[in-house]
């Protein structure tokens, strides 16, 4: 496949690098600062699943430079989504499909409205990774999952091709026939995990040592379960139990990308995640007290 990555942070560089490693043609559309970093240091992955380096990654700065792209892997932060729309329109007009792996769910309807329903494939990822001072990927867990699926009947060919590309690559790819439910399951988990770690400014291991604090993470999961169900997506008590169990089984130092961004003094996705949940709750008259509390605690650090 010919894949274009928009958002060459830890997530985009990791999956883009793994596709490149397996022989697929991967290009990175980046802004000037990241372009200079990639030109100087290349893309390098440090991972329990094996290291990999692209000495001279293919880089473009403008979507008009791209030709023959099959799939756009959109892995920007939620607050950068508006700035990608013009580029995405250019790429879709050239025949590309778009696979967004942003956290949350609001971005799906935004992209479908701007690009058309046929253009937007469903997707999400699970990975704990960050960038070091050279912009190299530090992948610090065994988890490196990419889940994707068709949101429109016209997309089955491209998701099948993507499935083959993922089978050839050194990460866990899964084609799902219920991708919206998978997206909501991830939204439920990340809202709780990012919320609790960012709010108390601690990794999950230290949080688990305080049951009173860790209990709040479960209550956020339950808030999100109600929210999903109120919007027609069935999340069960078993889904909540499995999400909480996943947090119980994470390594002591495991933490969320939002918490990592707080540590670095970067902009946080709290409006995209927790704010988005509250907006979705308002549309159906649903109160989400634990999410509202966590949102209020994190909000002062949003643009640190």
N, C-alpha and C positions, 0 to 999 in steps of 0.2 A: 504493500500500500504506500501511497504518497501521503504523508501525515504532516500537518502544520501544527506546531504547538504555539498557542498564545498564552503567555504566562510561564516563563522559564524559571520559576522559583523552584523550591525543593520538589514539589509534586510534579510539575511539568518537566523539569530536567530529568527526574528519575524515570518516569514512564517513557518519555521521549528517548532517553538514553538506552533504555532496555529494548525499545523497538529498533533503534539504530543498531544495537548489538546483534540483533537477530537478522539483520540484512534489509530492513525496510528503509525507505528514503524519508528522512525526517528533517524538517526545516523549522527554525525557531524565529517567530516574529517578536521582536523585542524593542524596547525603548533604548535610547542612546547609551545611558549609563550601563545597563545590563549588557548591551552589545559590546562595549569596550572591555568589560570584565570577561566576557566569553572569549573575545579575541585574544586577550592576554593570558588567560588561565585555562581555556577550554572548558569542557564539561567533564566533571569527574564524579563518579559515584563510589562511595565507601559504604559497604553493606554487608551484613552477615551472609547474604546470598551470593557474594562475590563482587569484586570491584570492577569498574569499567571506566575507560576514559576516551573521550572524543577530542583529539588534539585540535582539530579545526572544524568546529560545528558549522553547519550551513545556517547562516543568519540573514534575515531581511529586516528592514525597518518600515516597510510599507507593503500593505496587502496587494497593491497593484503589481508587485514584483513576482508574486506567486503564480505558478501555472500548473495545471493538471492535478490539483490537490483533491484527494478523495475524502479526507476527513480532517476537520479542525478539532484539535484537542484543546478545549478552553479551560484553563486552570488558573484563572486570575482570582484574586480576592473579590468578595462581593461588592465592595465599594469601588472597584475598578471596572465593573461591568459596563456602565454607561459609556466609558471611553473606548470600548471595543466594538460598539454597534456598527459604526461606519465600515470598519475593516471586515467585520463578519458579513455585512451586506455585499461587499465587493466579492468576497470569497464564495458566498452562496450563489451569486449571479454567475460565477464561473463554474458552478456545478458541485461544490463541496457540501457535505453534510457537516453539522456541528455537534460535537459531543461535549456538553458542559459538565464539569465535575465540581461545580461550586457547592458549598454547603448551603443548606436550606432548600426551599422549594419555590420562592417567589420568582426567581430568575427564569424558571421554565416558561411561565406565562408571558414574561417580558420578552424573551427571545422568540417565542412562537408568534407573538403579535408583530414583532419587528421583522422577522425573517420568514415567517410562514410555518405552519405546522409540519409540513413535509421535511423541513430542513433540520429540525431539532430532535436529536436522538437523546434518549434518557441515559444518565450515567452517574456514578458516584465512585469514590475510592476510599480505601482505608489504608493509611500509611502514617507512620510517625517518622518524620524527617525534617531537617532544617538545613540551612546553608551556612558554611563557615565563612571566614573572612575573605577567602578567595572565590566565594560563590560556588564552592563544590558541595555536593549533596552528602550529608551525613544521615544515613538511614540507620536508625538505632533499634529496630525491633525486627521480629520475624515476619511481621504483617506487611504485605504489599499487594493488596487486592484491588482489582478494577472490575466493577460490575456495570453492565450496560444492557440495553434492550431497546426495541423499537417502541416509539410513541405514536407512530403512524404506519399504516399498512404498507406504505411504499418503501419502508426502510429495511425490510428483511434481508435484502441482498447485501447492503452495506454492513449490517450487523453480523451477518454470517462471515463476510470477509474479515471484519474486525476480530471475530472469534478465532479465525485461523491465525491471524497475526499475533494474537495474544497467546495461543497455544505454542507458537514458535519462540516466544519471549520468556525471559527469566523473571516472571511475576505470575501471580494467580489471577487469571482473567475468567470471568463467568458471564455467559449470556443468559439473561433472565427474561422469562415470559411475564413477569409481574414487576416490571421495573419501577412503577410508581410506588408500590408498597415498599420496595427495597430503598428507594430514595427517602421515604418517610421514616423507615426504620433507622437509617443513618441520621436523619435530621433529629430524631428523638435522642439517639445516643450522643451525638456531638453537642447538642444543646445542653445536656446534663454534664458531659465530661468537660467541655470547654468552659461552661458556666462555673462549675465548682472549682476547678483548678485556677481559673483566672481570678475569680472573686476572692479566694483566700490566699492566692499567690504561692501555691505549694504544689508539688507533684502528687500524683495519686497515692503513692505509698504512705506519705505522711498524713494525708487526709484520712486514709483507711484506719489509721491509729486512733482516730477520734470518731467513734460511731455516731455521735450527735451531729457531726459535720457531714460524714459520709451519707447519712440518712437523707440529707437534703438532696443529694444527687438522685436518689430513688424517687423522691417526691417530684422532681423536675421531669423524670421519665414518665411518671403518671400524668402530670400536666400535659405532656406532649402526646401521650396515648389518647387522652380526651380530645385534644385538638385534632389529631388525625381522624379519629372516628367521627367527629362533628363535620369533617369535610369529605366523608364518604370513603375513607381509606381505613380498612380494618387492621388495627393493631391490638393484639390480645394481651392478656396478663402474662402469657408465656413469652411474648416478645419483650415485655418489660423485664421479666425475670432473666432472660438471656442477656439483655443489655447490661443489667446490673452485675450479672455474673462476669461479663467481659471486663468490667471495671475492677472487679475483685481479683481477676487473674492477670491484670497488666503488671509489668515490672515496677519495682519500687520507684524508679526515677521517671517513669512514663508521665508525660504531660501533653497538653493540647497545643496545637499551633497558636491558638489565641493567647494562651499563657506564655508561650515562647515570645510572641510579639509584645506582650506586656513587659517581659523581662528586658527586651531590646528597646523599649520606648517607641514602638511602632504603632501605627493606626490599628485599631481592633475591629473585628467583624461583628461587634455586638449588635449593631443596628440591623445587619443583614440576618443574623441568627435569632437572637432573643427579641429584638424589635420586630422582626418579621413574624414571629410566633404571636406576639401580642396583637399585631395588626390583623392577622388571620383570625385570632380569637374574637376580636371586636366585630368582625363581619358576621359572626354567628351568635353574638351575645354571650360568649364564653369567657369567664374569668380564669386566669392562670396565675394564682397567687405566688407560687414559688418562682416561676419564670419572671414575674414582675419584680420580685424582690432582688433576684440575681441581676436582672437588667439594671436596676437602680444602683446596685453596688458597683457594677463594672463601668457604667456610663461615664464617670469622671475621668477614666483612663483611656477613653476611646481614641483620642487624638494626642496621646502623650508625646 
